[in-house]
Amino acid sequence: MNDKLKIAAREFSSRLMIGTGKYQTFRQMAEALEKSGAEIITVAVRRVNVSDRNKESLLDWIDTGKCFILPNTAGCYTVDDAVRIARLGREAGLSDWVKLEVIGDEKTLFPDNIGLLEATEILVREGFIVLPYTNDDVVMARRLVNAGAAAVMPLGAPIGSGMGIQNQANIRILREMITEVPLIVDAGVGTASDAALAMELGADGVLMNTGIALARDPIAMAEAMNYATRAGRLAYLAGRIPKKLYATASSPLEGVVR
């Protein structure tokens, strides 16, 4: 099926994006990346040794011939900090793309959407391809699109919580209202059914890290997320039957022997 995910001017076959944090070893991370089938791999700029590339780095374990590196500004709580880290990632040769995070609350890790919008405007003016992590608010999503965001990445649940999609109605509304750029559910996925649901609700992609990295078997979970994302997308394109209160016979009554 020729069903590509297109962000800015690039196309990707996989709609699953995964992070590189929290794995026990770099080798385990690399094996999970392989099983996931993901082509977009997000990397926290602060975790990359950009000053001395002779030392071992997580980048040494990522096949950049197969995967696209998406730097992120994880851990940034101010506009200035997020913009600085994005610039650092570009200057280090990682990418001029950025998964933009401006965190507003230390306990919930919810985004500071006012700061996020400001940082998006700054980085878009500087030529970055900006993918902002935001809440599931269609008003803010619209403002981010108008500011030049290349995608909108609403949370499904708090980062690392594993609770799955907590507000399906908002994701459905976002899918209906945001059509100019991809809609990528980011954060909260805990197991394969969560990924499938996100895709069945119409998300163009799903990004996760903790749900794979902290699973009992990260390699197996990465493979499960691969299948779930693909199955959810296919189900969305196929179109589910309407929900009904009462039964409908599976076999037609016409032509039966009486």
MIMAR-208102 format. One line per field, with one value per residue (C-alpha): x, y, z; residue in one letter; residue number from 1. Coordinates in pm, 1 decimal, padded with zeros to 6 digits. Example, Ala and Ser with C-alpha at 12.3 -4.5 7.8 and 13.67 -1.06 7.14 Angstrom:
BEGIN
east	01230.0  01367.0 $
north	-00450.0  -00106.0 $
up	00780.0  00714.0 $
rest	A  S $
nr	1  2 $
//
This chain:
BEGIN
east	00000.0  00146.0  00044.3  00330.7  00358.9  00461.7  00611.1  00735.6  00909.2  01000.2  00808.7  00827.7  00693.3  00657.1  00413.3  00576.8  00835.4  01033.6  01270.7  01611.0  01597.4  01559.2  01696.6  01927.6  02200.8  02269.7  02260.8  01911.6  01806.1  01946.7  01766.0  01438.8  01480.0  01529.0  01220.4  01002.9  01050.5  01053.8  01226.4  01206.6  01415.2  01397.4  01710.3  01743.4  02013.8  02128.5  02202.9  02429.2  02799.6  02844.5  03175.5  03384.8  03256.3  03548.3  03370.3  03088.2  02750.8  02401.5  02430.7  02691.7  02412.0  02164.7  02181.3  02137.7  02115.4  01779.4  01667.0  01606.0  01732.0  01480.6  01648.1  01426.1  01443.8  01348.6  01403.2  01361.7  01137.3  01183.5  01162.1  01525.1  01644.6  01440.6  01556.6  01917.8  01906.3  01744.6  02020.0  02283.3  02143.5  02159.3  02509.2  02624.2  02501.0  02209.1  01929.8  01739.2  01428.1  01325.9  01067.2  00999.8  00924.7  00875.3  00766.9  00543.5  00506.2  00773.7  00538.7  00304.0  00546.2  00254.9  00364.8  00382.1  00174.2  00232.0  00606.6  00572.5  00399.3  00664.6  00948.6  00777.8  00754.2  01122.4  01249.2  01027.8  01169.5  01518.4  01437.6  01370.4  01114.2  00925.8  00718.3  00575.4  00466.3  00141.7  -00176.2  -00490.4  -00634.0  -00760.5  -00730.8  -00360.2  -00308.9  -00454.3  -00224.1  00078.9  -00016.3  -00060.1  00284.7  00435.8  00457.7  00519.6  00312.1  00110.3  00195.3  -00075.0  -00023.6  -00240.8  -00164.9  00118.1  00468.4  00576.2  00242.9  00145.6  -00223.1  -00312.2  -00541.8  -00730.3  -00946.4  -01054.5  -01302.6  -01029.7  -00812.0  -01110.7  -01181.7  -00816.8  -00825.1  -01131.3  -01005.6  -00631.8  -00580.7  -00300.2  -00023.3  00019.4  -00131.5  00102.8  -00000.9  00292.7  00318.9  00113.8  00119.5  00168.5  00095.4  00012.5  -00362.3  -00296.4  -00099.2  -00366.7  -00637.7  -00444.4  -00419.3  -00784.8  -00885.1  -00714.7  -00368.6  -00113.8  00151.8  00240.1  00556.9  00661.1  00960.4  00880.3  00616.0  00886.6  01201.8  01057.4  00853.4  00955.6  01084.5  01156.0  01250.4  00920.8  00722.2  00891.4  00776.9  00425.3  00409.0  00519.4  00228.0  -00021.1  00055.7  00019.4  -00301.6  -00456.8  -00380.6  -00528.0  -00841.5  -00883.8  -00857.9  -01095.3  -01361.6  -01524.6  -01893.2  -02128.7  -02187.3  -02541.5  -02729.1  -02895.6  -02785.3  -02777.9  -02781.6  -02451.1  -02622.8  -02901.0  -03245.3  -03326.5  -03317.8  -03310.7  -03498.0  -03818.5 $
north	00000.0  00331.8  00518.3  00747.3  00984.2  01321.4  01587.1  01902.8  01777.1  01428.4  01102.6  00808.1  00455.6  00399.5  00601.8  00495.6  00727.1  00627.0  00783.9  00672.6  00729.9  00493.3  00176.7  -00037.4  -00033.4  00120.0  -00230.6  -00289.5  00045.4  -00046.2  -00380.9  -00212.3  00044.0  -00235.7  -00430.5  -00118.1  -00047.1  00322.6  00561.0  00873.5  00846.1  01130.1  01215.9  01457.1  01705.5  01719.9  01345.1  01366.7  01429.0  01710.1  01836.9  01521.4  01289.9  01051.5  00926.1  00671.3  00825.5  00686.7  00812.7  00540.9  00285.5  00439.8  00348.2  00691.0  00525.0  00382.2  00627.3  01000.5  01175.7  01414.8  01622.7  01725.8  01991.3  01763.8  01917.3  02277.9  02495.2  02833.5  02969.9  03080.7  02739.0  02551.4  02781.5  02753.0  02372.2  02360.6  02582.4  02367.0  02057.0  02219.4  02355.2  02006.9  01873.7  01672.7  01834.1  02151.7  01962.7  01977.9  01816.3  02123.8  02088.7  02379.2  02224.3  02426.5  02202.6  01986.1  01727.1  01662.8  01765.7  01940.1  02189.1  02564.0  02641.2  03015.6  02961.0  02682.4  02913.5  03182.1  02933.5  02791.5  03137.5  03207.0  02876.2  02881.9  03225.0  03073.2  02799.1  02507.9  02236.8  02251.5  01968.5  02103.9  01886.8  02037.3  01947.8  01818.2  02167.0  02247.2  02624.2  02599.6  02350.4  02599.9  02874.0  02648.2  02564.4  02933.0  02995.1  02753.9  02424.0  02129.1  01897.0  01911.1  01662.6  01648.3  01436.0  01130.6  01130.4  01266.8  01177.9  00834.7  00762.2  00470.4  00555.0  00554.6  00800.7  00977.8  01208.2  01036.3  01310.9  01574.8  01363.2  01311.1  01684.8  01759.6  01509.7  01679.4  02035.2  02001.1  01883.2  02104.4  01923.1  01575.2  01502.9  01287.0  01158.1  01203.9  01074.0  00839.5  00521.7  00220.4  -00082.2  -00185.4  -00129.6  00235.2  00282.7  00111.5  00328.8  00648.3  00547.4  00436.9  00782.6  00925.0  01021.4  01032.4  00888.2  00808.2  00881.2  00688.0  00607.4  00485.1  00236.1  00045.9  00119.3  00025.3  -00274.6  -00608.0  -00703.0  -00382.1  -00569.9  -00758.7  -00445.6  -00252.6  -00518.7  -00511.6  -00133.3  -00175.3  -00407.1  -00204.3  00121.3  -00039.0  -00222.5  00091.4  00291.6  00025.1  00002.5  00380.2  00377.1  00079.3  00254.7  00090.1  -00006.6  00219.3  00126.2  00008.1  -00061.6  -00379.1  -00682.0  -00709.1  -01057.9  -01150.6  -01375.4  -01235.9  -01387.8  -01374.0  -01711.9  -01924.3  -02256.5  -02226.9 $
up	00000.0  -00109.1  00205.8  00300.2  00593.5  00452.5  00679.9  00512.2  00196.7  00324.9  00297.5  00536.6  00504.0  00878.3  01087.6  01413.0  01566.3  01871.0  02118.3  02239.6  02615.8  02913.0  02751.4  02961.9  02698.3  02358.8  02210.9  02345.4  02200.2  01859.3  01856.9  01952.6  01675.9  01424.9  01536.5  01547.0  01179.7  01269.7  01031.9  01249.4  01565.8  01813.9  02011.2  02301.2  02202.2  02564.5  02559.0  02255.0  02304.2  02052.0  02189.5  02144.9  01870.7  01934.3  02246.4  02225.8  02156.4  02110.8  01752.4  01695.3  01741.3  01497.3  01129.3  00974.7  00634.5  00741.2  01008.4  01015.4  01329.1  01485.3  01759.3  02047.9  02316.5  02606.4  02947.5  02835.3  03052.9  02884.7  02533.2  02539.2  02650.4  02387.7  02106.9  02221.8  02227.8  01883.4  01746.0  01915.2  01748.6  01407.9  01462.6  01567.7  01235.0  01373.4  01172.0  01102.5  01212.4  01576.9  01796.8  02004.9  02374.7  02613.4  02942.7  03172.1  03476.3  03634.7  03785.3  03492.6  03215.7  03045.1  02780.2  02826.8  02519.7  02527.6  02533.1  02275.7  02031.3  02077.8  02028.1  01719.3  01563.6  01632.3  01495.3  01186.3  01102.0  01131.9  00882.5  01118.5  01045.2  01375.0  01522.7  01850.6  02143.6  02270.4  02455.3  02283.9  02230.8  01882.6  01938.7  02021.0  01740.7  01494.0  01622.5  01587.8  01229.4  01152.4  01302.6  01051.4  01241.4  01007.1  01226.5  01546.5  01822.1  02092.9  02400.9  02452.1  02824.5  03043.1  02924.9  03045.6  03215.9  02990.9  03043.0  02673.9  02497.2  02775.6  02564.6  02246.4  02162.8  02149.2  01920.5  01688.9  01686.6  01613.9  01327.2  01180.1  01224.8  01153.8  00798.2  00663.8  00851.3  01004.2  01344.5  01553.4  01894.4  02129.6  02488.1  02702.3  02490.6  02715.5  02500.7  02146.7  02177.4  02268.4  01948.4  01742.0  01896.1  01824.2  01459.9  01442.5  01568.4  01262.1  01381.8  01101.8  01329.1  01687.6  01884.2  02191.6  02409.5  02761.2  02647.1  02461.7  02661.4  03001.6  02888.0  03037.4  02692.1  02496.6  02179.2  02167.6  02255.5  01975.4  01730.2  01877.1  01835.4  01474.6  01397.1  01604.0  01427.5  01087.7  01184.9  01331.7  01019.3  00792.5  01009.2  00991.8  00614.3  00591.9  00800.8  01099.6  01108.6  01309.5  01671.7  01747.8  02067.5  01937.7  01740.6  01363.4  01213.0  01052.8  00798.4  00576.1  00611.6  00241.6  00070.3  00384.6  00391.7  00595.7 $
rest	M  N  D  K  L  K  I  A  A  R  E  F  S  S  R  L  M  I  G  T  G  K  Y  Q  T  F  R  Q  M  A  E  A  L  E  K  S  G  A  E  I  I  T  V  A  V  R  R  V  N  V  S  D  R  N  K  E  S  L  L  D  W  I  D  T  G  K  C  F  I  L  P  N  T  A  G  C  Y  T  V  D  D  A  V  R  I  A  R  L  G  R  E  A  G  L  S  D  W  V  K  L  E  V  I  G  D  E  K  T  L  F  P  D  N  I  G  L  L  E  A  T  E  I  L  V  R  E  G  F  I  V  L  P  Y  T  N  D  D  V  V  M  A  R  R  L  V  N  A  G  A  A  A  V  M  P  L  G  A  P  I  G  S  G  M  G  I  Q  N  Q  A  N  I  R  I  L  R  E  M  I  T  E  V  P  L  I  V  D  A  G  V  G  T  A  S  D  A  A  L  A  M  E  L  G  A  D  G  V  L  M  N  T  G  I  A  L  A  R  D  P  I  A  M  A  E  A  M  N  Y  A  T  R  A  G  R  L  A  Y  L  A  G  R  I  P  K  K  L  Y  A  T  A  S  S  P  L  E  G  V  V  R $
nr	1  2  3  4  5  6  7  8  9  10  11  12  13  14  15  16  17  18  19  20  21  22  23  24  25  26  27  28  29  30  31  32  33  34  35  36  37  38  39  40  41  42  43  44  45  46  47  48  49  50  51  52  53  54  55  56  57  58  59  60  61  62  63  64  65  66  67  68  69  70  71  72  73  74  75  76  77  78  79  80  81  82  83  84  85  86  87  88  89  90  91  92  93  94  95  96  97  98  99  100  101  102  103  104  105  106  107  108  109  110  111  112  113  114  115  116  117  118  119  120  121  122  123  124  125  126  127  128  129  130  131  132  133  134  135  136  137  138  139  140  141  142  143  144  145  146  147  148  149  150  151  152  153  154  155  156  157  158  159  160  161  162  163  164  165  166  167  168  169  170  171  172  173  174  175  176  177  178  179  180  181  182  183  184  185  186  187  188  189  190  191  192  193  194  195  196  197  198  199  200  201  202  203  204  205  206  207  208  209  210  211  212  213  214  215  216  217  218  219  220  221  222  223  224  225  226  227  228  229  230  231  232  233  234  235  236  237  238  239  240  241  242  243  244  245  246  247  248  249  250  251  252  253  254  255  256  257  258 $
//
